[in-house]
Amino acid sequence: MEHAPSWLINSLIYLSAAVIAVPLSKALGLGAIIGYLAAGMAIGPWGLGLVTNVQDILHFAEFGVVLMLFLVGLELEPRRLWSLRRPIFGWGSAQVLGCALLLTAVAIGFGVGWRIALVAALGLALSSTAIALQVMKERNLLPTGSGQAAFAILLFQDVAAIPILALLPLLGLASEANQAATPVNHAWEALKIIAVVTSIIVGGRLALRPLFRWIARSNTPEIFTAAALLLVVGIAALMQAVGLSMALGAFLAGVLLAESEYRRELETDLEPFKGLLLGLFFIAVGMSIDFAVLRQSPGLMALIVLGFLTLKGALIYTLARLMGLSFRERPVFTLLLAQGGEFAFVVFQAAAGAQVMSAPVASLLIGAVAVSMLVSPLLLVAIDKLLMPRYANYGATPMPEISEQQEAPVVIAGFGRYGQIVARLMLAQGIDCTVLDHDAEMIEAARSFGYRVFYGDASRLDLLRTAGAASARVLVVAVDDVEQSLKIVDLAHEHFPKLQIVARARDVTHWNELRERGVMLVEREMFESSLRSARSVLELLGHGAHEARQSAMRFRQHNLELFEKMYPHHKDRAKLIAVVKQGRGQLEEQMAQERAQQRQRAQGWDN
């Protein structure tokens, strides 16, 4: 490795760190972002010192955020974006200005000069677009009310970055360039900005689709990918040249192509680049944490991080209430917007260059932002495990549990998709059922369609007894949760030994556990529907309807027999695998023989 080029060595370091740290972090339940940040801290200047050019890497990796905004723009048609104009400029301005004013007032109250207080507040008011959008994508939150609101605010922050950067030279104390600036210079800069944004919008509407159509005719996929990257890089460079947000320009380009026929192909081509560069961006953020500043002023750093997270969080939570977001959505929404953002690095570095604040103060604030970006995913894990279970039914009207004694031959535990089908067939046959479910929303929906569903947890003996389990003939266990399902079966065997049980199994492990408890009538929830789909595939491939049905039935019978053979060995993995392989080989051999016999019969008929 002595004569290897530096880019090769760095690539090896980044990829190794990511491949080790991210799977380990996900295995611990901390998520991928924490893994990337931890990898960056480990290989950075304050860890193993394997990488030192942190700023260069951070600037390059910011392109991952640019690509992410371009792909988000592809999902938003111009009409849909226009419909978000009020939340973008309404709630977005309320968040940025509200947080900036609150943080400025508190900083001045602690004796900080008004210039430093204002710039620090404006930088800290911004949030991490990269982390917020990545978390929302992982949790599929973007289509929700809180996701749309958070996205609108993040988009406004990208727009707000323009006047924030423009304000810095005006606040500078002793820069000759600042003194030389005139209203004419500022007007010229404003005209350049307007011209660039207008050219992107107009040029995008008129030229992009014909250009991609011409490139697509060449039938060279790699050139189409290169053209997509060229588009994003070109617009990002153009926006940066006039001091605008690269991510905002890429987002505009994405919106302009959202209605084009090449939208899906662009997404497919750019997604791998986005994922890798975003990972590199998070690694660079981890490397950029200045532990020297943290070591010199740990108390002050902790006070800044805790203070601005608390103040921003309080204001954003208030906004969430005013916006009408539900209790369940507010904690995650608040945390995603309360953390500091990557654009604060640019603001504080520019502020130091304009002499609004000293370099040590800028380093302290940059460190605080980086620490907040590190802490936020950890707080998100804590919210999921500690806070969200308490929020699950907060604010909901409690539903009375089943209290009157029921008498019906069938008791059904669980009224999801599986339990509904069983109940509907029983009712169609005139057989009364007592249905228990503990999902209040499900029960309200079922009652609106005329079903008699009672609120109650069937794993509680008293409620199971009230539902009539002592006199019923059959108990159908159709709940989603495996542990709850097994608990209900155990209760029924112990207290209602004459009750026959029909159970739903989620997978092979669940099936084995039910069989261990003596439940013989067990159905795997996806098995029959999957068989029907397989029959349809065979028919589409030219098999006759009768032949496809026979093949599916033979597979069904073989599979059930194989399960019975596997059951005695389900705790011995080596033996279990051997039985499965043997059974699969027997099935393939049997079906091959049957196909050969069918061909022979067909040839005999032809002769």
URJO-V126920 format. One record per helix or strand. SS is the DSSP state (a for helix, b for strand). FROM is the first residue (numbers start at 1). LEN is the number of residues. If there is no record, write none. Layout:
BEGIN
ss,from,len
SS,FROM,LEN
SS,FROM,LEN
END
This chain:
BEGIN
ss,from,len
a,6,22
a,32,12
a,54,21
a,78,6
a,85,5
a,91,19
a,114,12
a,129,10
a,145,27
a,176,5
a,183,34
a,221,21
a,246,11
a,263,26
a,291,6
a,298,25
a,327,12
a,343,11
a,359,33
b,410,4
a,417,12
b,433,5
a,440,9
b,453,3
a,461,6
b,474,4
a,482,14
b,500,6
a,508,9
b,521,4
a,527,14
a,545,23
a,573,34
END
